[in-house]
């Protein structure tokens, strides 16, 4: 037997997370007769380590749309830019071009507000009320507008080999931006398709 495409079996972190979420561990089998009981400790440890990684390092993948819509459509479009499958999956795993930190920041803000209501927050009397808040130079994004992730361009050079050589000059920089925009476009499209299929659209 000959392996024709070794990359065909690659999976994203999102796909593995979805599979494990939909297939919880089975209870350990009872010992029957003289058959040796299966030791599931390594399997359970692997699941725990993976869940810890997702929760603490890449929590944003839990909000990814279903792989059969998002990943199936975005990978061929990234191939059109000359990216390999490994590079495309690397972009997806890191969430480059996608909203990653907004939800965590929103949750932190809600916790701070709850503490203030309960009188548990820090005393902020010395804080300048006119200091810039979210955004650059005090600019606050409009409601519903997502802040861009500042490190996307930096991470891109770590995922795509020889980025500067493959995408040189202003034309190459424009293609790099198109790659990030393609990620966001297919992400939003997959979310919309999933919401529509589940009757979760807003009138």
Order of alpha helices (4+ residues) and beta strands (2+ residues): alpha-alpha-alpha-alpha-alpha-alpha-alpha-alpha
